[in-house]
Amino acid sequence: MSEATRDKLREVSTATLCTALFKRGLRNQFLQDVRPVGPVERTMVGQAFTLRYIPAREDLNGLEVFRNPEHPQRKAVETCPPGCVFVMDSRKDPRAASAGSILVTRLMRRGVEGVVTDGGFRDSPEIAALGFPAYHNRPSAPTNLTLHQALEMDIPIGCGDVAVWPGDVIVGDGEGVAVIPLHLADEVAEEAVEMTAYEDFVLERVQDGASITGLYPATDPRNLEAFEAWRRARR
């Protein structure tokens, strides 16, 4: 993903992106039951680096596994590339934490763009205070070891009922998280910027009392002409 595309995606909403993806036949690109841990200070944009959990098996998932530097969760935190989004498949099960404030702080200090799980985070008040993009289902105090066993990283996963492939573009805002296939990122970003500009124009007109008929969607060509004049006046 180019920096130009990243910059464009920071300017648009996940709602607009979902519409642009729907136009291309992609109906299921918004993570379900995944929301910001705290206030969203900036839009999260980065390529996916993934980790998959499976149900824990007690004889293989005791506290001693964390002593192993090759433990998939620990290794993934130290491997996720700067600028990427760390995305975890926790089977939509928030009863045990996918990670806590120490691991999330480490990701932040390493320059990772953000972190997403369809499970929960422990230490969620501390994570919320970091000002770092973090998304989960809900707070969860128990360690992941009680229910989740980290198995593989940097593979295709499911998160929030959406397929996420390594390298997919992940965008998170105050509404939630959307997934853009990498090969569509440039064109979707470009279209979403244009859609956002038109929606800003529409909102201004509606606030002034205009009807949405012929305006949203733009079925009356006069509205497109007015939009172009509106844009020229703001350049």
N, C-alpha and C positions, 0 to 999 in steps of 0.2 A: 504494500500500500504506500502510495506516495504521500509526502507531507502536504501537498496541495489537497489531496482527497481527504486526509485527516482533518485539515483546517475546515473544509467545507462541511464535513460531518459534525463538527463541533457547533455549527451554526443552526442545525436543524433538529427537529424533535423526533423521538421514536415513532410517534403517531404518523408523521409525514413519511418517514422511512417505510413504515408498514404499508402505507398506501402505494408508494412507489414499487415496493416488492410485490404487492398484490397485482399490480398491472402486469407484472412479469410471470404471473401464475403461482407465486409463492404465498401461500395463505397462512402458514404456521411458523412465523419467524420471531414472535414476541414471547419471551419466557413467561410461563404461567406461575403465579404465586411466588414471584421473586420481586423484591422491592428494596429501596435504599435502606441501609442501616440507619443513616442519619441525614441531616440536611445536605442537599446536593449543591456543591459550590461550583462545579464545572462539569461539562459533559465529558463522559468517559468514552474514549475512542482508541481502540487498539486491536491487534490481531490475537486470536485465541491461542492460549497454551493450556492444555487440558489435563485433568486428573480424574480417574474413575475410582469410585468406591464400590465395593460389593458388601453384602451382609456379612458382619463379622462372625468368625468362628472362634469360640472362646479359647480353644487350645492353641490357636495360632496368632492371637491378637492381644496378648498381655502387655503391660506397661514396658516390659523389657525390649519390645520391638523398636522403641524409640532410640535405643542405644546404637542401633545399626545405622551408620551414615547413608546407607543405600535404601533406607526405608522410603517407599515411594512418595509419601506426603512430604517428608523432610527434604528429600532430594529435589522434588518438584519446586519447593519454595526457593531452593538455591540455584535452580536451573532455568526457571521462567525468565525469558529474555526481557531486558528493559524495554519499555514501550508497549509490551504485550499485556493482555488481560488474562489473568489466571482464572480459568473456569472449571468448576468442580461438579461432577455428577454424583450427587448424594442421594439419588433415587427418590427425590422429593420427600425425604424423611428428615424433619427437623428435630427429632427427639434426641439426637446427639449432635454435638457441634462438628462442623466440617473443619474448623480452625478457630484460633483465638487471637487475642490482641498481639501476642508476641510474634506469631508467624505473619500476621497481617502487617505489623510494623516492619518486619524484615523485608517483606515484599515492597513496601513503600520506600524503604531506604535503598533498596537495590534498583529503584527507578522503574518498577513495574507500574503500568497505567492504572490498574484496578483489579478487583477480585470479585468473583461471582460464584454463588452456590445455590442450588435449589434445596439445600438443607438449611441449617442454622449456624450462627456464630455464637461462641461463648465470649464473654467480656465485651458484649455488644455496646455498652455505654462508652467504654474506652475506645473501641473502634470508631464509633460515631464521632468522638472528639478529635480523631486524627485529621479530619478534613480530607481523607483519602477515599476515592470511590469504592464503595463496598456494597454488595447487594446479596440479600439472603431471603429465606422464607420468614423466619422469625427467630428471636433469641433462643438459645439453647445452652444450658450450663454443662451437661455431662460431656466428658471427653468423647471424641469420635470413636475411640477404641471400644466403647460399650456396645455400639451398634454397627459401625462402619469399618471396613477393612480396606485401606488404600492398596490398589492393585497395580494400575498402569498409568503412565503419563504420556502426553503428546500423542493421543490416539483419538479417533472419533468417539464422541460420547453423546448421551442425551442429558440435557439440563432444562428443567422447567418444561418438559414435554417437547423440546425442540432439539433437532439434530445439530450438533456443533462439531465441525471438523477443525483440526489444527490449521491455523492460518485464516479462518473465517474472520470477518471484521465484526467486532462487538461494540455496540453503542449503548451507553446507559445515560439516562437523564432522570428527572424527578418522577417520571411515570414508571420507568422500568428499563428493561434491557431488550434490545433487538439484535438479531444476527443476520449479517449480510454475507452471502457467498462471495469469496474474494474476487472472483472473475466479474462480478457485477458491481463491485464497490465504486469504481470511477463513474460509471454512468448513473447509478442510483444517487450518488452524492451530487452530481451535477443537476439531475432532475429535481432532487429534494430542495436544493437551494432556490431553484426557480419556483417550485411549488410554495415554498415558504414566503417568498417575496409576494406572490399573488395573494396568499392567505392574509398577509399583513395589510395589503390593499383592501381586501374584502372586509376585514375586521374594522378598518377605519371607516369604510362606507357604511357598514351595518351600525356602528356606533353613532353615525350621523343620521340614522333613520332609514337607510335604504333597505328595500326588500331583497331577499336572497334569490328571487325568481330571475333567471337570466344572468345572475351574478355569480352564484355558487351552486352548481358549476357554471362556467362561463359560456352559456348557450347563446347569449346576445353578443354579437361581434362588437357592439359599441362599448361594452365593458372591457374588452381586450384593448381597444383603442385608448380608453380612459386609463387603463393600467399602464400602458406604455408611456403615456404622458406623465403619469404619476411617478414612474421609475426615472424618467429623464430628469424630472424636477429634483430628484434626490441624489443624483450622481454628481 
